[in-house]
Amino acid sequence: MEEFRDPFVLPPSVDREKFHEFISRAAQVVGIMNIMVISDPSQFSKQDYMDSSKSHDMFHVLEKEEFLSSAVVMPRQVPDVQDMMRLANEFEIPVWPFSTGRNIGYGGAAPRVRGSVALDLGRHMNRILEVNTDAAYALVEPGVSYFDLHDYLVKNNLRKDVWMDVPDLGGGSLIGNTLERGIGYTPYGDHWMMHCGLEVVLPDGSLIRTGMGALPNPQADKNKSPHEQEWNKSWQLFNYGFGPYNDGIFSQSSLGVVVKMGVSLMMNPGGFQSYLITFPRNEDLHKIVEIMRPLRISLVIQNAPKLESILVAAALAGPRTKYTSSEKLLDDQELDNIAEQLNLGRWNLYGALYGPQVVRDSLWSVIKSSFGNIPGAKFFFLEDRPDDLAMQTRNTTFQGIPTISELEWVNWLPNGSHLFFSPIAPVTGDEAQAQYQLTRQLVQEHGFDFIGSFLVGLREMHHIVCIVFDRKDDESRRRAYTLIKTLIAAAAARGWGEYRAHLALMDEIAGTYSFNDNAQMKLNEKLKNALDPKGILAPGKNGVWPANYKKEEWVMPH
């Protein structure tokens, strides 16, 4: 057996000899070529989204070495994952699974516990197992990205039948994004709502299928191993099956490794038209949201629209130096000037119409007349703005075609990296105005320009505040970290909670969900200790620590 180098960092409470014995045993499971020990700083130097790091957070807000794996193991199939769970239990070494590792803004592929062994599920487990156009669903493995599924639909001439939903960046995993409860922009934009059926490896290495998947297929070949057996034909059609509904405990959790997932697809709507509505004044926000709420709930606005402040489109169009040579924060007059330069508003609403022409025309007449009550509102289709990168990008994603153009706004600053602050709020003008005023004030107090969007679901808004910082500037990183901790506390004091967290902020955000003496966290800890008594699977994920970890020793920064 080939000798591995010592890792840059060891797992907690694991010495060099024990680590090497574990790695040697892991090589017997997955093959020596599917193990990479992180032994040299050059191995965690990657910074490219499409060639992302598998060991560290590329957009690190703390030191790069803070969240770092000791090794990366690449399972080839489900039994490898099962064996790695059993091996991790035997050695009591924490493992951190990920799909493609492109969860940027939230930690990427990096582990919460420094020195964990990463399980790269996407390297080999990347098959599209089924696409059913009659019932409009797909069954996929963790390594299937939005680009992969889209390419499959195009190559097999299936987009004439079904469309997929995509988030802003198409390089991520369908499974990974769904488990993190990510969102997209077609009528199927709530990704967790649109999943159906999971196959999961539990921390002890056992394998389950949820929902209708728990009912065996009578025609299944019983000589095959369980993960290979033909699934029940209703698995991707009805989420719930019989008895307690288990799927939720595997979302944003550390209770299992999802190795297959069903995803609902959208029938080709028979027509599509994206649109942009611009609003000239900052104070228009209140009225925009009040008009939007009944249109969204009644599905006149069919998809999850993006209501953006001016700097989102401005950052997509170029770096900050394109608009100013000053290091001072942009004031309202300068923002008005940028809006005029780009022929945009201070607020810009991107949406889409789906269905035959007669349906789209009817919906558009209602949308246009409703927002036309705001003085100065302007209405555009794509053909009106052929050189507008922001609108081109939304036109693409809104029809389920993946892209990575949206990442351009990160280049607002040199060595641009970002954190997302993402509180949830009711869809009301008062709430939108209050969130905007509070977050903009705090963002500017910490020395950053405000870049933010409201993504409007049926009855709630995700307020995505983009904190763009220079990852090579210690002072910029420090201000960004201080800012987001301040935002979390200020939002919780107003009853606004975040729906997703960066590694460095998981305990912070989990602590705000404290109703009845942290009753929900106590339940999560009971589940964790019951299903994972040795605490080997993703300890600390989203603030849930197993009993064998002293939680107070892992609070960030420590």
N, C-alpha and C positions, 0 to 999 in steps of 0.2 A: 504494500500500500504506500502510495506517494506521501511524503512528509509535507504537512502544511506549515506555513509560517505562523508565528504567534500573531494574534489579532491586535489591532491598534487598541482595542478596549475589550476586556473580558466581560461576560455576563456577571451580574451581581452574585457574590458569594460562591464563585466558581474559580478554581485555580487553573493554572496552565495545563496540568496533566489531565484533569477532568475534562476540560474543554477539548483537548486533542482527542481524547478517547471518544467523546460525543461525536466529533466531526468524522472520525474514522468509521464509526458505526453508521452515521448518516450517509457516508459515501457508499456503504454497502446497500443502502436503501435506494438512493437516487442515481448512483454512479458518480465517479470521481469528477467527471466533467461538469456535473451539475451542482458543484459547490464552489463558492468563492469566499475565502477568508479575507476580511478587510484588514489588511496588514500594513498598508502604506497610505499616507494622506492623498497621494495621487489618485487613489481609487474612489475618493469622494470629492472629486473636483468637477464632476459634470454639472452643467448649468442649462442644458438644452431641453425643452419640453418634450420633443419627440425622441430624444435619446436621453431619457431621464435617469437620474441616480436611483439605484436600488438600495442604497445604504444610508443616505442622509437627506436632510431637508434642503433642497436647492435654494429655497427662499427663506433661509434661516434668519430669524429675528434675534435669537440668542447666538452663542458661539456655534460654529459649524459642528463641533464635536459633541455638543450637548445631547443631541438625539442621533445616535449612531449605532448601527448594527455591528456585531462582532463577525458575522458571516451571513452569506446569502445562500439558501438552499432552494433548488429549483425542482419541485416534484414533477414527475412526468405524467402521473395519472392519479386517480382517487386513492388506490391502495397505498401509494407513496405518502399521501397526506395522512392517511390513517396510521401508517407506521411511524411517521415523524411525530405525531401526537403521542403515541405510546412511548417513543424514545425520549421525548421531552419530559414526560412524566417520570420515566425511570431515572433520568439524570437531574430532574427538577431544574431545567433550564427554560427560561421564558422564550416563547416564539411569537413573532409578529407577522401575520399573514397580510399580503396585499395582492392586488390584481395586476395592474400595470404600473403602479407607483406614481401616477400623475395627479394626485390629489393636491395640487399646488395651491398655496394660500392657506392650507390646513395642515401641512407637514409632509406632504409627498409620501414617499415610501418609508420614512424614518420611523423608528419605534418610540413609544412613550418611555420605556425603560431602557436606558443606555446599556448597550452590550447584548441586547436580545438577538436571537438568531432569526433573521428574516426568512419568510417563506414566500418566494416569488411564484405565485400561482399562474401568472400570465405567460411565463416563458414557454411552457409546453402545453398547458391546459387551455387551448385557445380554439376549440372547435365550435362551429355552429352545428348543433345536433339535429335541429329540425326547424323548418319554416313552413307553417301551414297557412296558405293564403285564404282558404275558405273560412276558417275560424279566426284568422288574423292574429297569429302569435308566433313567437320563436322560442327555442330552447337553446341556451348558450352556456359555455364554460367561462371561467373568470377572465381569461386572456382575450376574449372577444371585445374589441373596442367598437366605438360608434363608427369609425371609418371601416372596420372590418365588416360589420353587418350591412352598412350601406353599399360597400363594394359587392357583397354577395347578392343583394337585391338587384343591383344594376346589372351585374354579369349574367344573372339568371332571368333577366327581363321581368322582375317581380314588382318593380315600383309601379307598374301599371295596375297592380292589384292592391299593394299595401305600402304604407309609409311607416317609418320609425320616427320616434321623437329623439331630439339631440339636445344636450346642454350647450353652453357657450363654446366649449373646446371639445373637439371630437376625438382626441387621442385617448381619452379615458375609457375604462371598462364599464360595460353596461351593468355588470353585477356590482362593481365597486361603487359607482355613482348611485345606484339604486339603494344599496345598503346604507349609504350615507344620507339618503333622502334628498338627493339632488333634484334639480328641476330643469325643465326644458320649455319649449315655446309653442308647440302645437297644442291642440285640444287635449293631447295625451301627456301634458307636461309634468304632471305629478308622477314621478317615476316609481315611487314606492306604491302608490295606488295602482299603477299599471303593471306591477309584477304579479305573477301567479304561479306558485309552486316552487319550492326550494328543495335541493338535495344538500345535506349538511353533514360534515364530519364533526362530531362532538369532541370535547377536550379529551375524553378517554379513548378516542379512536373509533368509536362506533359510528354507524352511518344511518341516517334517517332521510325519509322523504316526507314533506309536509303536505297538508291538504289532501286532495284526491290521490296524490302520489303514494300515500300510505296504503292504498288499496291495490293489491297486486294485479297485474295484467294477467288474465287467465292463459293468454297465449305466450307468456314470457318463457324463455328457455331457462329452466331451473338449474341447468348445468353451468350457466354463466355466473360470474361473481355478481353480487347485488348491484354494484354501480353500473354494470353492463346490461342488466336485465331491462327488457322493453317496459316502458312506463305505461301506467294506466292512461287510456286515451282521453280521460277528462282532467288530467293533471293540470293543464294550462287553461282550463275553461272555468273552473270553480275553485276559488281560493281556499275555501274554508273546510271542506271535508266534513268530518264528524268529530264532535268532542271539542275540548279547548283548542283555541286557535293559537298555534305556536309561532307563526312566522315573525311576529313582532319582536320576540326576544332575541332575534338574530340581526336586527337592524340597529346600527350604531352600537354594537355590543361586542363582548368578548366571550360569548357563550358557544360559538361554533364557527367552523370554516365553511362558507357556502361554496360548493363546487359545481352546482348546476342551478339555473334559474330560468323560469319562464317569463317572458315579457310580452305584454299585449301590444299588437301593432294596430295602426289606424288604417282603415280602408281608404284607398285613394279617393279623395273627396270629389274628384271630377272637376276641379278648378281651384285656383289659388291666386290671391292678390295681396301683396304686402302694402302697407301704407305708413306714412309718417305725418303726424300732426305736430306743428310747432306752436309754442306759446311764448309771447315776447317778454313777459314780466315774471320776476321771481315770485311775486305775491299771487300769481295765478295758481300755484300749487293747490291751495285749498279747494278752489272751485273745480279744478281738473278731477281731483279724487272724488268729490261729491257727485259729479256727473258720471264718473266711471263705475261707481259701485253698483247701481241698479242695472247698468248695461252688462256688467260682468256676471252678476248673479243670474240674470235672465238669459245669459249666453248670446246676447246680441254681439258682445265682444267674445269671440269663440275661444281665443287662445289666451295664454298668460302674457299680457303686454308688458313692455318695458317702458317705464317713465323715467327718463334720465335727466340729470342735471347737465349743463352744457359741457363740462369738462370731460365727460365720458367720450363724446364724439370728438372733441378737440384732441384728446390724448391719442385716440385712434389715428388721427390725421397727422400727428407729428409730436415730437418731444416738446417739453415746456419752453425750450429756447427758441422754438418757432414763433412764440407769441410774446415773449418778453426776455430782455437781457438782465432784468433785475432779479435778485434773489428774494425780494420781498413778496409776501403773499399777494395773490391777485385780488383786487377789490371789485366791488360790484360794477363800477364803470368799465374796468378792464374786461370783466366777464361779458358785459353787454357788447363791448367792442368785438370780442371773439365770436359771440353769437352772430353779430352782423357780418363779420368776415366770412363765416361759414354758411351764411344764409340759414341759420337755425334759430331756435328760441332759447330762452333761459331754461325752459323745460321742453323735452321732446318725447313724444309718445309714439312708440313703434308697435304696430299690431298687424294682424293679417285676417283676411277673409277666406273662407273655405266653402266649397260647394259649387254647383252650376252657376252660370252667369246671373240667372234670375234671382237666385238666393243671395249672391254676393251684392248685387245691386240694391236689393231690399235692405240688407243689413247696413250697407254703406250709407244709404240715405238717412237711416236713423242715427248712425254714429256721427255723420257729418253735421246734421242739423243740431244734434245735442251739443257737440263741442263748438259749433259755430256761435253759440251764445257767449263764448269768451272773446272779448274784443281782441282783434289782431291775430287770432288763430289762423294758421295756414295749413293747407292740405296737399300732400304730395303722394304720387305713386313712384315706383322705381324709375320709370322712363323719364320722370321729371328731374332726376338727380343721378345721371349716369356716372359721375365722378365721385360720388359720396360713398366712401369705404364703409362707414357705419351702416348706411342703409343697404348696401350690397350684402354686407355680412348678415344682417337681420333677415333680409330677403331669403338668404340661403338657409339659415338655421330654422326659420319659421316654417319651412317646408320639409324639414327633416333631413337636411343634407349637412353633414358635419364639416367643420372648418376649424382653423386655429387663428383666424384673423383677429378675433376678439382679444387675443393676448397682447396685441400691439400697444394697448394703453399702458402696459407695465413700463414701457420705455419713456414714460413721462419724465422720469428722473434717470440720471446715469446709473448703471448697474441696477436697474429697476427690479424690485421685488415687491410683494404685496402681502398684506394680511386682509382678511375679510371680517368685518364686523356686521352681523346679520340678524338684527332683532326682528321679531314678528309683532305685527300690530293690526288692529281692525282697519278696514278700508273706510276711513272717514277723513274728511279734510282737517279736522282738529288734530287727529293723531298724526297724520302726515306732516302737518305744519310743525307740531311739537317735536317730532323726531328729527325733522330736518334742522330746525333751529338749534336744538341741543347738540346734535352730532356735528353740525358745521362749526358751532362755537368751540367745542372741545377740540376738533381737528385743527382748527386754526390756532388755538391757544398753544398747541404742541408743535406748531411750525409747519403744517402741511396744508396744501390746497385741498378743498373739499371735492371729492369725486364720488358720486353716489347715484343709485338707481332704486326705484321701487318696482318690484316684480309682483304683479297683482294676481293672486289666485282667486278662487271663487268667493271667499269670504275673509281673506286675510292678505296682508302684504308682507313680503320679504323685503326689508330695507337693506340693500347691500351697500355698505360703505367701504370703499376701496382705499386702504391705507398704503400708498405707494412710498417706499423708502429705498435708500441706497444701501444694499447689503454689504458693501465694502467700506461703509462709513460707520464706525462704531457709534458715533453720536446720533446718527440718523436712525440706526437700529434701536438704540436706547429710547429715543423719543417715541418711536412707533410702538414699542412694547409698553411703555408707560401710558401712552394714549389709549391703547385698546383695553388695558386693565381699568383705566378711568371710565371708558365708555361702558364697559360691562357693569360696573357698579352703578353708574348713573342711570343706565337703562333699567336695571333691576329695581331701582328705587321708584321708577315710574310704572312698573308692572310689565316691562318688555323683556322677554327672554330670547336668547339666541337659539337658533335651531341646529347649529353646527359649530365645531370648535377646532382651532389649531391645537397641536400637541401641548404647547406651552400654556394653554388656557383652559384645558379640559376641567381641571379641578375647580378653577375659578368659576366657570359657567355652571358646572354641576352644582356648586354650592348655592347658586341663586335659586335653584328649584327646591326650596326648603320647606314647603308646606307641611304643617303638623310634625314639627321636629324631624324634618328630613325623612319622612315616611317612605317616599319613593326610593330614595337611595338605600334605605335599610332593606327594602324588598329586593332591589337589584343586587345588593351584597349577599343576601340569602340565596338567591338564584346562582350567583357566581360561585359561592362556596359549596353549594350542592352539586353543581355540574362540573366544577373545576377545582376540586379540593386542594390540589397542589399549586394552583394559581399560575399555570404555565402558559395559558393562552391570552396574549395581549393584556397583561396586567396594567391597570391604570387607564385603559381606554375609556374616554368620556367620564373619567372620575370614579370609575368602579374599581376598587382595589380589593384583591383577595385577602383572606385573613392572615396569610403568612407574610404580608407586607405591612410595615408600619407606615400608614398613610402619611402621618405628619412629617416623615423623613423625605417624602417624595414631592412635597408641595414646591411649586416653582416660584422664583428660582431658589435652589437649595445650596 
